[in-house]
Structure formats: structure tokens, C-alpha cells
């Protein structure tokens, strides 16, 4: 039986652990997991997972500090392509080179420089699961630079055998911008439908404070400023604002946002910069009443699905809003916040509305149906490698 190599970033372990576990549990194919960015704070979670299933088909690529050479490359990448380059990506590129005749699936986003170097490799069957299209280009004043970047990204995206988008809107934009024919929409086989019943049974200690969660990670940091401004109209009400900064942003970016949030909201504002085990993360999310994210590109789909299953009120924008709205769930656009008196803003969904959202998301994330679709994808990928 042919092996499919999955490459995951270790640092987002509250998500990747469940994805890896579901692949092990539900897929009929043979899989090998390459977990990159392993360090002392995340290694034990992956050790426990693989030990629990007595699964030996995996390897780790350690996180390292940037070498002088990599810092220079990263600086060039940041200025030209607006992304960083990491030392573990150099090790990963060497590892991928040894798999030139294997089927490979890259999960999530890596630096553009990594993708450029990967493009130079003679590897026939690389597939990419897009965790939000962070490399979409917008028109800018420097037309020459725009054309260069556009040509670079078009070349990168066309080198993949398949691009799997977790929302249809990302597929559409990739097709429109880069004329791609190798994209299709397929949600992850999340563990949420399996664990949600246990979460619902957990009693949440509530006071009269309306607890608001902003976004799901530091990748939303630009939209956090926008949402902090929008929510100022409720500053004199009994609210609290929590902000997720546990990955996807730098320490300087985190510090600047925390200063801004504290200046506006004082002790009502709290930022979280540490990654938690998934059980702690799920329990933390259960405590909130309202989720607000004005991020325009795909971000935090797992968090959005979780909160809708838990019956929370959700305000979104951009592609997240379009994707969830098309699914049939009852949500609100974050631009509506300025129109809502506080009593309308915090008013919970009705029982019928919660049941409706629960039904919509459970159907979207049906484990058996998605396991079958992913195995069909694996069949396609393996066929391509023959």
C-alpha cells in the first residue's frame, strides 16, 4: 500500500492533534506524519497521541533558532514577499527532497520563500491544504512589484497537484486571481462532532458579565484594532474582552495590541499569548457569550464551528461570513455592531436558533461523510504518484 506523507506545523497543536487523530482513526490508507517545529513545549502532546494509538509512522523536525544565513533570507522574504523564513523550513525542504517520488500533503501555511524553494525541487506530487489564503495579492501603487509578485504566486500555486480549500470562497478567489484548475473545496474531518456532546454537558459558571472573544489567533491582529474600535460603544456596560494572540503574531505586535486594548478597556481587556492543550482550549471557548472577528480572509474556522455548536452568538466579516452564511447558520456581520443597542448585541440566540446552528454545523462536519471524501482524495493523490 502506498504511503501518503502529511506535513503539519506542531505549534498549532490544539487543532493538528485532532486532525492527525481522525486520519489515524477513519482513513483506510497508510499515512506518515511529519511534524515540524517541534520544541519542548509541544513535543509531549504528539508523543502522547502516537503512543496512545501505538502509531510509529511519524517523524519530528525540531524548531531551531535562526542562523545568520536564514536571517538574511528571512529579511529578504519579509521585504519582498511579506513573510518570514524559518530554520525548520530548511530542514523540511531537505526532508521533502528525499520524498521525490512520494505523495505529499502540506497542511497549513508556510513562508513564501519556503514555497519558492520547494518550487525548484523536482517533486511531482505535492498537495496543499490552504489554511486561509494569506498570499492573495491586492492591487498596489507599484505596478511592477505587483506584477512580479503575481507571477511568483501564480507559479507557486500551479506547481501543486491539488489545492484543497477549507471553504469554497478560497477556491473561487484562487481561480479568479491565478486562473487555477487544481482547486477544490473539502472541509477537514474535525473531531468537533465527536467531542461536542461532552462539552455541552459541562456547566459554565456565569455571572452578569457579557464575555466577548475576539478572533482566534495573532493572525487576526490587524482586525483586532478594528473590532476594539467597534466595541467601544459598549464600554460602559458590563462586558469583558478576551483576545487570542497565542500564535501567528510577533511579540512586538502582541505588545502593541495589548497596550491599545488596555488603554481603551483597562481591566476589561485580556490577551492570551500561551497555547493550551486542546481540552483546556475547548473549555476556555465554552465560557464566552459572543465571538467577534472582522478578519476578511479565512481564519479560525475550527473556532467558529465550535462556538456555533455551543450555541454562541457569532459576528463575522469577509470570507468567513460568506462561508458560514451560505451554510445556512444564523450569524451576524461585524459591521452590524454599530447599529445594535447593547441589549440587542448581547441578546442570546433562541433555543430554536441554537438547535438550527447545531444541526447545520453537524451536517457540514459529518465525520463519516468527510472520511469517505478524504479517502477519495487520497485515492486521487496516490493515483497521481503512480
N, C-alpha and C positions, 0 to 999 in steps of 0.2 A: 504493500500500500504506500502511495506517495505521501510525503510529509509536507505540510503547509507550515511555513515559518511566520510567526506573529511577532511583531516588534512593538512593545509597549514602553511608555515612559513611566518609571517607577514612582515618580513624585506625586502622581495623581491617584494614589493607591485606594482612596475611598471609592473610586469609580472602576479602576482597572482590575482590582481584585475580584469584583463581582462579574466582570466581563470574562475574565480568564476562567473563573469557576464555572460559568454557564457553558463555555466552549467545551470544557472537560466533561461536563455532565450530559450535555444534549447532543453534541456532534458525533456523527458516525465516522468522521475522518480522523486521520492521525495528525496531531499538531505538536509543534515545538515552539516554546515561548522564549523570546529573547527580551529580557527586562533590562532597560538601560537607565542609567542614572541612579544605580543602587548606592546607598550610603548607610551609615549606622542607624539612622532614624527610621528607615523604611524596610530594611532587609528582613527583619524578623517577621513582618506581615506576610511576605512572599514565601519565606521558609515554612511558616505555619500552614499556608494554603497548600503548597505542593506536598508537604508531609501528610496532611490530612487525607489527601487523595492518593498517597503513595505514587506520586507522579514524578518521573525522573527526566522527562523530556523538556528541559529548560536550561538556560544559562543566564548569568548576570554579567552586565557590563558596568563597571564601577564609575561613580561620579568622581571626577578629578578637578583639581584647581587648574585654572587656565595657565598654559605655558606662554612664554613670551611670543612664540610664533603664532599661537592661537589668538592671543590678544590682538595682534596686528591684523589677522584675518577677520576677527570679530569686529574690529573698529571699521575696517573697510566695508564689511557687510552691513553694519549699522548705518553708515553714512549713505551708501548707495542703495541698499535694499531694505533698510529699516528693520532688520532683525539681527539678533546676536548669533554667534557661532560658539559651540561648546566643545570642550575637550573630549567628552564622551562620544561626540558625534564623529570624531576622527577614528576612534576605536571601532565604532559601529560601522563606518564606511569600510574599514579593513575586513571586518567580520562579514559584511554583506558580499564583499568581493569573493569570499570563499564559497558563497552560495550561488554562483553564477547560473547554475542550471536548475535551481530550486524555485518553488512558488513562494513568494514573499508578500506579506501584508503589513504595511506600515500603518499603525493606528495613531491618529493624532497629528499634531503639527510640530515640525522641527524647523531649524533655521533655513532660510532661503539658500544660504551658502552650502549647507548640507545637501539640499536638493540639487544644486548646481553640480557639486562634485559627484553626486550619485548619478546624475545625467551622463557624466563622462564614462561611467562604468559600462561594460558590455554585459548587462544583465537583462534577460529577455522578459521576465515575468514578475514585475513589481506592481503591486496594487496598493492603493492608498485609501484609507478611511478618513474622510475630511471632518475634522472637529471644528467646524466654523471656518469660513473662508477668509483667513487673515491676510491673504495675498491678493485680494482683488484690488485693482487699480482704479483710481479716480482721475479724471482729467485734472491737469495742473498747469501752471503758467509756463513751466519749462517743457515745451513740446518735445524737444529732442530727448530729454531724460525720460519722459513718459513713453516714447516710442521704444527706447532701449529696454526699459523695464517690462513693457508689454511683450516685447519679443522674447525676453528671458523667461517670463512666466508661461507664455504660450508654449515655448519649447519644453519647459519642465513638465507641464500638465499633459502634453501629448506623449511623453515617454512612458506613462503608466498604461498597463494593460487594462485596468479598470479603476475608476474613481467612484467610491461608494460614499454617497452623501446621506447624512442622517436626517436631512429634511429636503423636500423637493425644491424649495426655493434656492438652495445652494446649487443643485443640478442646473436649474434654469439659468442662474447667473453665470456659471462656468460655460455653459453652451453659448450664451449671448456674447460674453466678452471674448472668449477664445475659440469659438466655433468647434467645441469638443464633441465627439461622438462616443466617448468611452465612459460616460457617467450614468449612474442610476441611483434611485432612492431606495434605501433599505435601513430601517431603524435597527439599532443594536438590540440584541436579546438581553435586555436588562434583567437584573434579579428583583426589581421592584415588585412585580406581581406576586412573587414568592414571599417576600418579607413584609408586605404592606399590612396583612392581617394582624401580625404581631404588633406592628406599630400602632394600629388603630386601637388596640386593646390597652395601650399604655396610657395611663391617666396623666394629663398635663395639669400641673398646679398653676392656676390662673389668678391674677389679681385684676384690677381695673385698668392696667396699662395696656394700650394697644401696641403690640410688638411688631415692628416693621423690619423686614430683611431686605437689604439692598444687594442685588446681584448674587453671583455665586463664586467669584474669584477676582484676583487682581487684573485679569484680562478685561474686566468691565470698568477699570479705574477711570477712564475718561468720562463714561456715562454717569459715574457716581457723583461727580460735581454737578451735573445737570439735575440729577434726582435730589440731591441735597437742597438745591435751589427750589425745586418744585414743591418739596415738602415743608418749606419754611412757613407756608400759610397755616400749618397745624402746630407750630412751635409752642404755642401757649396751651395746647391740650395735653392730656396725659398719654404721651407717646414715648417709645424708645426706638432708636435706630441702630441696627447692627449691620456691619459692613464686612464682607468676606474678602480678605487680602492674603489668603493662605498660599497662593501660588499665582504665577503669571505676571507679577509686577516686581519692581526693584525695591530695595529698602528705602531709597530716596523718594521714590514715587509714593510708597506707603506712608512715609513720614509726612510728606506734604499734604496728603489727603487727610490724615489723622489730625493735623493741625487745623485744617479748614473745617472739618466736621466738628471738632471740639470747640473751635471759636464760635461756630453758629449755634450748636446744640448743647454745649457744655457736657454735663454728665449724662445727658440723654443719648449721647452718641458713643458707640463702642466698636472698635475694629478688631478683627480676629486674624492673626498672622501665622497661626500654627495649624498644620494639618493634623486631623484626628483620625483614629480608627473609624471604620465605616459605621459601626454600631453607635458610637458617640456622635458621629456626624448626623445620622438619621434621627436620633433622639433630640439633638440640638434643633434640627429643622422643624420638628414637630411643635416646638414651643411658640412659633410665630403665628400671627394672625393674617399678615399681609406680606406679599412678595412684590417688590418693585424693581424693574430693570428696564432702562431705556436704551440698552445696547442694541445697535441696529443690525449687527451680524449675529450669526448663530452663536449662542453661548449658554451654557448651563441647562441643556435640555433635560438631563437627569434630574436636576434640582426642580425644574418646572413640573416635570411629570410627577415627581414625588409629592410636591405641595398640592397639586391638583387632586391626587389620590387621597390626600389627607384632608381635603375639603377646604383648603385655604383660598383666600381671595388673591388673585394674581393680576398685576398690571405689567404689560409688556409693550415693546415697540419693535419696529423693523421686521426682520425676517422671523424672529421668534413669535411675534404677534400674528403674522400671516400664517405661519405653520400651525400654531395651536388653534387659531380661529377656524382654519379650514378643516381641522379635525372634528370640529363641532363642539368643542369645550366652551364653557361660559367664562370669558375673561374680559379684561378692560384694557384700553390703550392708556399708556402712561401720560399722554397729553390730556386725558380727561381729568387728571388730578386737580388741575387748576379750576375746573368747573364744579368740583364737588364740595359742598359744605361738609364739615367734619363728620357729621352723623351719617351722611351718605357714603363717605370714604371708608369709614370703619365698619359699616353695617355688614355683618357676615352674610355669606350665601345662605339661601334657604336649604332645608333638608333635601328638597327635590332637586335643587341645583347642584348640591354636593353629590347626590346619587348619580345625577346625569354626568358630571365630570368624571366620577369614578368609573362609570361604565364606558365612557369614550376612551379614556386612557388605558383601561384594561384591555379593550379591544385592539387598540393601537399597538400595545406591547404584549399581545398574546404569545406566550412562551413557545407553545407547540408550533404555531404557525410560523413564527420567526425562526425557530430552529430549523424547520424544513426549508425556508427560503435561504438561510445562510448555508445549509448543506448543498443546496442547488448552486449557490455562488461558488462554494468550494469545488464542486464538480467542474464548473466552468473554468476556474483558475487552474486546476490540475490538468484539464484537457489542453489548456494553452501552453503548459510547460512540456507537453509530450513532443 
